[in-house]
Amino acid sequence: MQPDQYLVLGLFLVAISIPAIISAWSDGQPPRVGAVMAVAGLAVLLYGNLQAPGGYRLADIPEAIYGVIAQVIR
């Protein structure tokens, strides 16, 4: 996988972990699954950032997301 793909996968995992955490918290349950997904997403995101030459700046993230979407669509 390319660093862009790791970055987008990590962002996706973190994004879908937020509703899981909120749902568990509102039901009075410990947010175990959401927390594990958030930690895994952050780890994948960090790995992708470390593998990219020079890392990513905040302005590079939308371009990486659109690039990965274009790769999936093709």
Buried (B, 14 or more C-beta within 10 A) or exposed (E): EBBBBBBBBBBBBBEEBEEBBEEBEEEEEEBEBBBEBBEBBBEBBEBBBEBBEEEBEEEBBEEBBEBBEEEEEE
